[in-house]
Amino acid sequence: MEGPGSPRVRKLHFPVGLWINSPRKHFAKLGRRWPSAISVKSTTSSDATSLHEAPSAPSSSLSNSTPSLASPSPTTSSSPAILRPRPAGPQSRTKRLSNLFLRGRSNSDRDRAVGETERDIWAHSANPASHHYLAPGSSSGLIKIYGDALYSGANYRSLLANIHSTARQLIVQVITRYTEREREDTDDAVVQRHSPEDFLLCDVIGKPVQQPDGAIKWETECRRSVAPWECPLLLVDMWRPKDGFERRFEIHRKDDYEKEEREKEKEREGHQGVRWRNRMPSGPEEGERGHRGRNSDLRRSISDMNLSLRRRHGNHVSSDPQGPGNRPNNSRGVQDRKNIVRASRAEAKVGWTNQPASDEKDYSSCDLEVMSQSLILPPTDRPYFLLLQGYDQSKDFVLYIMAGHTHVFGRKPTVKEREKDRERERKGKKPLKVDTFLSAPDLLIRHLLVRRDAAVPEAATGQALMRPFRGGAVTHNGVALYRETVLKPGDVVGLGDHFLFLYRDPRVTPAPPLALTLPWQADASATCCPSGLVDRQEALKLYLASPESVLKFHPRHADDLLQEIISKNSSPDSGGGPLAPAYLLSIMIDHAAKHLDPALTPQILLKSANLIKEIVWDNIKEFGDKHPTQNSTEQEGEISTPNVQKLSSDLRPLMFWMSNATELLNFFQVKVENMEKEWEFEAPGDPVLTADMDTCSEALAQLDDVIMHTFQQCVYHLTKTLYSLLPALLDTNPFSNEEKEKEKDGARGAEGEEKKEGEVDDESVLPPKVAGLVEVYRCSLMLSREACLSPPLTSQTFGYLFFFTNTSLLNTLLERDGLFSWSRAVQIRTNLDLVLDWLQGAGLGDIASEFMKKLSVTVNFLCIPKTRLIQSSWASLQEEHELLSPAQLHHLLTHYKLGPTRAPPASWAPPTSTDLSGDIFESFLDHPPLILPNETPRLDLSQPIPSSELQKEVTRLRTYLWGLDQDELPANQRTRL
């Protein structure tokens, strides 16, 4: 027998007579055919005479499909039960077998008192692990029968029985015990009546398993129904479970048990194929009539037909005239059957070959047998796979029926691989069960998964999907398949180097034609015809100029394509647009993720991230050489507008790569998530998949580094420029005549100039020194817009600039107590309002108001009129200015300029319990953290190429890849444009 879950051929390989349910009919029919190799001689015993030919021992294998322990088995499997040692006397052995197989025998007259033995038995029942006990040398014992099927939550009942007590008698006793107990607990009128005919006794092999919460749960390994005439205590005595397993008896409702067995039988039938040498049933079943009876010759088994041939042709296979029913020697009967099988095989071969006329007359009767082997009808209610090419004819089937909604093709695992699966199951990661085992050595344990109907909830009814497992070589209509695709009737599926299947679904009518193009048709249209060459040239031209976001390439050209994309699009002035590297790499990775080997995608992700990181590191080093981090001694004064613009120009490559790395990071994250979804059916913990995930994680980490370092460099040098310009906002008087004249001159100078495209509101209306501060914000905004920086990252960039502006100005204001007067505060408020108004017009007002709130509150406090401020108390001032800490408020009130001789009023004094030990200055370490984006990519590859610049670059890359393909071909096979 095959292992669990493997395709098993049951009825087809057994002699026909073995499938009669009744033991008497079974052995009687078998005796008329030929003597069994395991039959025994009849004895004079009254028990033994009821059995003409009994097997030497019942099958000890307890499987889900075994109808009775007394059913004979063609094998001598001993798992999971073992046979007790043979008794010394042969007569006792025969009596035991007669008692075991005797039907309807009453044993009540054999019962007797057990005396001291009975007390030992009941004492032994105190052990909870003991489900049954038979005292040595005694014919009585104790059996525990679990009755949860009678009453939910019931445990078990212990019954005292002897070796002659049948299963039916025990069922009656258990029902009586449970009914009496229920009658004691409830009213007699509501006691439920049970009939023993509705229940059966099950022999269950399993083991108790301790749960995480400490409870003990019984885990069933296998079970079988005990026939009503079988003696359970005798079964306990004769067959013991193997080490690590225990036996117990359970009562089940017959209807529920038969329903469960039918469901299991359907599952097992779905796991087996149909062999070419298929043994048909031996004639019509009982009650069959009509054309099935008339055509029974076509459905007879090979053994039946060979016996008919022997009767018709004078037993030319064996020269022994004695019939099988009269042979006393069983070994010769077995040899005779072997000769019949050899003869049938030889006759079958002759029937399909061209033989001389003299030979045909000897074997002409065999054509009918060969025809009967060929009459295999496919199912009409479920899909199936028809074998076109196999590996081992002795093991391969003609049809593989897809019984369930999921079907897994694979091969039998080795001992080491099976142990790995068990280890995964112990960790809670159960791999998919293989439905069909194939014999080719180049297949994986799990090679191909097919899903249909309910297993594909998002698909249409009747649609099937198939997907190879990672590393499995699968072809779909001759094309290598790497990912899930739709499987249609008529498709040809290849597994490894040997197996070819034709997929059919009889529910789809009419049957679609074969999907695979015939080889000679492809050659005739593509190479032999001159028009085929013209068609290929036209198709190539259409592809090169196509506006679709597609970039096809061969895996061997992946490295060359990566280098070409990065080297020709490494700067903002390359001509492809601000997001050219991200877009080109995205369409390249998209093609690899959809059409190429899944192992290639993680490698492309990592290689592209490493190339980008190398370029960015070079740009940062070059930028650092132009703008050293330490301030030179000769530049302590102002930074002019041309210097700000030069800084902005030098920051363009960094902002360019920060924007592209952000888009690539979003795209990479989507692809990695899709890869994880594709791996949901793979074996959990597969080292190959783990390595791929590590590669993807490393690629994402590299892009994270690129974004963080470019962001850090940009905001550092922008805030460094701001630091020298911010004090002008505190010192400039916007109301002075000099500032007004400069403001008018600046306005007249800008009057005749046209505003450049993309520029924000003109800052020429601002005081010159305040305008220099605004120029930094304007250049930063233009940089982000030119680089198409994502909105979340743009907000974080300006959030950091405004945080620095707020912290730097507030600390400078608190440090210079000479500014603590109403007149200076009004000037600062005016300059601050001018900056905030400009930021509001540029679309940055909300971000600026959020991060510069504390500076505004402090300036508003200093702008309070002196008379009103003197009348205010500490409590009211603290309530109105909650953002100021007690130390900061106390510092402002203590150093406020009331006049040369006026002291602060007593109402300004804080309560004695107020903590004034805090630092009055803001910390630059409290800046907002950089949150890397995790959003939907802005690059929509389902749409046409978005710009003419990108279209030109994509066409150039397509031509470049076409040239690589042409260089590998001989000169006479190249295609000219």
Residue, then its C-alpha position, 0 to 999 in steps of 0.5 A: m500500500e502507498g503511504p498516506g495521501s498517495p494515489r492508491v489503487r484498491k479494488l483494481h488489483f485484488p481478486v474479484g471475490l475478495w470484495i464480497n462483504s459476507p465472510r461466508k460468501h467471501f470464502a465460498k466464492l474464492g474457493r470456487r475460483w482458486p484456492s487462496a494462498i493464505s487459506v487454512k484447512s478445515t477442522t472438526s471443531s464446531d467453530a472451525t467447521s463454519l469456515h471452509e477457508a479462513p485466512s491465517a490472520p486478519s489484517s492488523s492494519l487499521s485504516n480509515s477505509t477498513p470496513s472490519l477487522a475481519s476483512p482480509s487484506p492482500t498485504t501483511s502490513s503490521s502498522p499501527a498494530i502488531l500481532r501477539p505471539r502465536p500460542a503453543g497449541p495449534q488447536s487453541r489458535t483455530k478456536r480463537l479464529s473461529n470465535l473471532f469470525l463466528r457470526g451471531r453466536s450467543n455467549s451468555d451461557r459461557d459467562r461465569a463469576v470471576g471472583e478474585t480476578e474481577r476484583d483485580i480488574w476493577a482495581h486496575s481500572a483506577n489507572p486513567a491511562s488504561h482503556h481496557y484490561l485483560a488479566p493474564g490467564s483469564s477470559s474476562g476483562l474490563i473495557k472502557i467505552y466512550g459514549d460522547a455520541l450518546y450524550s454530549g460531554a459524556n466521558y466513558r463507561s467501564l464494562l466487565a466483559n469476557i472474550h465471548s462478549t460481542a460488540r452488539q451486547l456491549i452496545v446494549q449494555v452501554i445504552t442501558r447504563y447511560t439511560e439509567r443514569e439519565r433517568e436518575d437525573t431527569d424525569d422519566a417522561v423526557v428520557q430519550r430512547h436509543s435503539p442499539e441498531d442506530f449505533l456501532l462500536c469503533d476500534v480507535i487507535g490514537k494517543p493522548v496529547q497534552q495541550p498548551d493549557g495543560a489539558i489532555k486531548w485524545e488524538t485519533e490516528c485511525r479507526r474502524s467499525v467493529a462488526p456486531w458479531e466481533c468480540p472486542l476483548l478478544l481483539v484487545d488480546m490478539w492485536r496490540p497497538k505499536d509503541g506510542f499508541e493506545r487503543r480505546f473503544e467509542i460508540h458512534r451513531k451509524d449514520d454519522y459514521e457512514k457519512e464521514e467515511r463516505e466523505k473520506e472515501k471521496e477524498r481518497e478517490g480524488h487522490q488516485g489516477v486511472r491506470w492504463r492497465n485498468r482492471m474493470p469490475s467483474g460483471p454487472e453488480e447485483g440487480e444490474r440489467g439491460h445493456r450493461g448486462r449484455n455488454s458485461d464481456l467488455r467489462r470483465s477483469i483480465s483474470d475472468m477473461n483468461l479463465s474463459l480463454r483457458r476453457r475455450h482453448g484447452n488450457h494452453v497456458s498450463s499443461d496441468p489438467q487439474g482445475p484450480g478448485n481441486r488443487p490441494n497445493n496452494s503454492r501451485g495455485v499461486q503459480d498458476r495465477k502468475n502464469i495466467v497473468r504472464a499469458s495475458r500480458a503476452e497476448a496483449k502485446v501480440g494483439w497490438t503488433n503486426q504478426p503473421a497470419s499463422d500467429e493471429k489465429d492463435y491469439s485472435s480471441c485476445d483482441l477483446e481483452v486488449m480492447s477492454q483495457s483501452l476503454i477508459l472513460p473520463p469523468t463528466d463532472r470534474p476537470y482532469f489531466l490527460l497524460l501525453q508524455g510520462y516518465d515511467q510507464s509502470k507508475d504513470f496513469v492515463l488520467y489524473i482527476m481533479a477531485g477537489h478544488t485544489h490539486v497539487f502535483g509533486r513527488k514523494p519526499t525523502v526521509k529528510e524532506r519528510e522530517k522537515d515537513r513534520e518540523r514545520e507542522r510542529k511550528g504551526k506552518k503546515p505545508l500543502k498536501v500533495d494530491t498526485f505523486l509523479s515519478a520523475p526525479d527532476l520534480l520538486i516535492r510540491h511542483l504545481l498547484v491548480r485551483r478552481d471554483a471555490a478555491v478561487p473566490e475572485a474568479a469566474t465560475g469554472q475558471a482555473l488558475m495554476r501556479p508553479f512552486r518556487g523553483g519548479a520547471v513548468t511550461h504553459n502551452g510551451v512557454a516557461l511559466y513562473r507565476e500564477t496564470v489562468l488555465k483553460p481547457g485545451d491547454v498543455v501543461g509541462l512538468g519538468d523535462h518528462f511530463l506533459f498533460l492536456y487539461r480538460d474540463p468536461r463542464v465546458t461545452p463544446a470542448p475548446p481546441l488544443a491551445l498549443t500551436l503546432p510546430w510546423q505551423a509556427d515554422a511555416s508562418a515565421t521562417c519559411c514565408p517571406s511575409g513572415l519576415v516582413d511581419r516581424q519587422e513591422a512588429l519590431k517597429l511598432y514595439l520600438a515606438s510603442p507608447e506603452s510602459v513596457l521594456k522587454f529584455h532577456p535575463r542575461h541582459a539585465d546587468d547591461l540594461l541596469q548600467e545603461i539606465i543609471s549611467k545615462n540618467s544620473s543627473p537632472d540635466s540628462g534629458g529624460g525628466p526629473l523622474a527618469p531613473a525611477y520610471l525606467l527602473s520601474i518598467m524594467i522591474d515590472h517586466a521581470a516581476k511578471h514574466l521572468d524567473p522570480a529569483l531575478t527580481p530580488q537581484i535587480l532590486l538590490k543591484s539597482a539600489n546599490l548603483i543609486k547609492e554609489i552615485v549619491w555617495d559620489n554626489i555628496k562627496e563632491f558637494g562637500d568639497k564645494h561647501p565645507t561644513q566648517n564656516s571659514t573665518e573670513q565669511e561671518g557676514e551676510i550671505s548674498t542672493p547669488n550665494v543662495q542661488k549657487l547653493s540651490s544649484d549645487l543641491r539639485p543632484l541631491m534633491f534629484w536622487m532623493s525624489n527618485a529614491t522615494e518613488l523607487l522605495n514606494f514601488f519596491q515596497v509594492k513589489v515585495e508585498n506582491m512577492e509575499k502574496e505569491w509565496e503564501f502557497e509555498a512551504p513555510g520557512d523555505p531557505v530560498l524564499t528566506a534568502d530572497m526576502d533578505t535580499c529585498s529587505e537589503a535593497l529597501a534598506q539601501l534606498d532608506d539610506v539614500i533618502m535619509h542622507t540626501f535629506q540630511q545634506c539638503v536641510y543641513h546646508l539650507t539651515k546653515t544658510l538660514y542661520s546667518l540670515l535670521p537675525a535680520l528679522l529681529d534687527t530690521n526696522p520695516f518702518s524706517n525711511e531707508e528701508k522704504e526707499k530700498e523697497k521702492d527701488g527694488a519694486r521699480g527694478a522688478e517692474g519691467e521684468e517678467k516673472k519666470e515660469g514656476e516662480v512663486d510670489d515676488e519677494s521684492v516688496l519685502p525689506p532687503k534683509v528680510a527678502g534674503l531670508v525669504e529667498v532661501y525658502r523660495c529656492s528650496l521650494m523651487l528645488s522640490r518642485e523641479a525634482c518632483l519631490s513627493p508631497p509628504l517629503t516636501s512637507q517634512t523638508f519645510g517642516y524641518l526648515f521652519f522648526f529651525t527658524n522657530t528655534s533659532l529666532l526664539n533662542t536669539l530673542l530670549e538671549r537678547d533682553g534688549l529686545f523686550s520692549w513694545s516698540r522693538a516687538v512691533q517691528i519684529r511682529t511686522n517682519l514676521d508677518l511679512v514672511l508668513d504672508w509670503l509663505q501663505g501665498a506660496g502654499l506653505g502657510d499651514i506648515a509655517s504656522e504649525f512650526m513657528k507657533k511658539l515664536s509668534v506667541t512670544v512676540n505677541f506677548l512682547c507686543i502687549p501694551k505696557t499699561r495693560l501688561i502692568q495690570s496683568s497677573w502671573a496667573s492670567l499671563q500664564e493662562e493666555h500664553e500656555l506655550l511658554s514655560p514658567a521659566q521662559l515667562h518669568h525671564l520675559l517679565t523679569h527683563y521687560k523694559l518698563g522704564p529706567t526707574r520702574a520695578p516689575p509689579a508684585s502681581w508678576a511674581p510667580p507662586t512659591s510652588t512654581d518650578l523655575s529651574g527649567d531651561i529657557f532655550e529651545s533644544f535643536l534636538d527636538h526636531p521632527p523625525l524623518i518619516l520615510p514615505n509608504e504610499t502608492p507609487r505616483l508612477d502608474l505603469s498601466q498608463p502610457i508613457p507620461s512625457s515625450e522625454l521619457q518616450k524618447e529614452v524608452t525608445r532608445l533603450r528598446t533599440y539598445l536591447w534589440g541590438l544586444d539580441q542581434d549581436e548574438l545572432p549569425a549575420n544571416q539571421r539578423t533583422r534589419l529595421 
